[in-house]
Amino acid sequence: MFGMSHETFLLLDAVVTVIGLILLITQFKLHPFIALTIAAAFLGLTSGMPIGTIIKAFQDGFGGVLGFVGIILALGTMLGKMMAESGGADQIAQTLIRAFGKDKVQWAMMFAAFLVGIPLFFEIGFVLLIPLVFIVARRTGVSIIKIGIPLLAGLSAVHGLVPPHPGPLLAIGVFGADIGKTILYGLIVALPTAIIAGPIFGTFIAKHIPGHANQELVDQLAREPDAKELPSFGITLVTVLLPVFLMLLKTFADVVLPDGNIMRTFMDLVGHPISALLLALLLSLYTFGHRQGIGSNQILKLLDASLAPTAAIILIIGAGGGFKQMLVTSGVGDVIGHMAVNAQISPILLAWLVAAVIRIATGSATVATITGAGIVVPVVGMIPGVNRELLVLATGAGSLILSHVNDAGFWLVKQYFNMTVAETFKTWTAMETILSVVGLIFILLLSLVV
């Protein structure tokens, strides 16, 4: 077509489609769900696919993703809501602050965010913990930037690298990776990455930009904790980390026990992400609910309220799955895969680069993860020995890079920390970029030994 080979045309078609997707989101301010749906339809039509095949591919991709990730989103959100309302997050943060002391309070904030952030969306974790930043800054006299950047780093690291967050889980489904290994590798990479981007960078940048909290927000949010008794640190930790423990246990059972073993079959059941999160949620209804004096009717209202904010995220993820399937069905993915093989680019580096470019252009880590995984997945079958779990982490790391003015998180941080746009670039944007680049370095180092 137009004097080009079919492969060249498909590649050009994909480039035009992705550019169009970026423009729809950034310039025309179209909702990512609508933009992804339009982009998928455009790619299908221009690549010569029959109408029936286009519709079926989009439906299959949409449903295939949400059949798993949609359930995970719902369970994780409800678990996070129970933790927030019970004061479990406050308990984790207060315990760590007491353990680390005033001089190392920034380390306490990073570890608190790292633990609290495992079952929570970044935005939910941010809103949940930001009052604590104001309170600790007021009590200790420590710079709000020195406290806040480590907290943001802890939340963002687990958001991009550690299941059961939707981004890594989605990439696990696309790449066919093992969930237990991904959690293990994700924790190995995320913790040192968060330390470098959080307490270490935060202490440095706070010397230049100490920050001054928005007084209206401080007056509104920095209330002392309620007098009610909080759940104990141990109970909170067990409840929050139960799904991670069960998924890791499943992987361990798969390694050491033979096929057909009753215990291995049982662990395959309880260690599945859906089962593990469901069990943690059921436990939380007691540990964070009835045990704390929250009645059944109130628990029902809390769980109902928790699901509303996830509607847009679920639609975006579903449409992204449809777009990913269109890339595969149209043959674009195979063309890109062959190019990567011929160019001898490391699949891990390719996954990071693709996700990073889309993240910078669209401002959405979710869109970057979905689209990046869809583009890179054909490489998995073409290059023997590719570690699928590290591909998941590389895609997640790429999706964190260079948050700027097209990202809602940029403005969220700017307003809460009362910074100028330039100061937000020097703190938040720099921190996110350090997370992405340092994360990639650790992933590449890990690839030498796993």
Disulfide bonds with the S-S distance in Angstrom:
none
